[in-house]
């Protein structure tokens, strides 16, 4: 009898703990209509070229009690690359750069999130052109959630980072004197609570 009571209490406690853990984490979907990746790269050492990638999709699992236990997975469509110059965009889509036929998506999967004095730093694996490397992003957000007239709750965040294109074999035909090796990027994401 005592063993049964102990077993029942143990199961009830475990069930309550599991429910509490689930209640702390909410799922948010990235809204591609209000999200984008922007980048900047040096050209010929004299000017910066700016561009963007769209069709950003993915999921944020947000831990409301401890944001550092949150994680995100996202992707962007490489055929959406745009710099405002059609000829350059066509070249960027070719095998010289994004190789959109072979690699139609770039992906990001977080591996850690740290919070030092209110400053969030997100680290994760970025896969570009079939190569996966770790990148670190400085995060601004998340913004306080807002609920619209339809009952949809939204939030958002921005992140900035830098990568070396040589780490990904990206545009390897072009020396850094022509196309800079450092690519600065920023990500703006709006997320909808599910």
Steps between C-alpha positions, in 0.01 A plus 500: 500500500775742597694413179188566289447836665867592448478391135182705444658809657816456292298470178285800589809710577669396176184577304470843663867577432463401136186716464676795664799461268273495196311804623825698516577446132291652223528444126525790258507481120709740292282716276674508158301808392662705777846343523819536300876459497708797385869490417787732416826417325792717383548532124846574353598647837316823419127454563247277672240294318179435691256219440230289657354151517133430557257217561636466853315222683549300818405447860596659831453297816491772765559416864313768692674425831856482366562648155839328478313168472323620185603389153434586140517328164466706184561493127503748213449446129819569303317570167352810668843671519466860391744790476289721276712424192358222283828399335677476836208306652516249213872457565442456874251221426754315285745228608758777561313602814168369642463219241122516549432193285709283731445688828156666499507564877739622760422385853575599857459286811581648840733317736512745793361830622667706771377799694769721653368814669194503275707454181397190306750307290375219277736236363401244242588300192460679169491281191582686178584327171515164676756618758406527869688733734424658834401868504425734789232768489430797724126503567273798559167388642270330526256789473210508748219286350206677337159343432300624201121518450498144362661367817841431342786570741818623336852583607828553323873533529801612304846348488832603351813307421793454268640205309790429268388384157826303465386279792210384280685487168258770390610689188840333520590607144514861615785630719421721797639800309202464265232370739573550868540189712303646792124502457299697752140397539189590693185300553159647575237248603135526597354197676141392561402306811350159430 
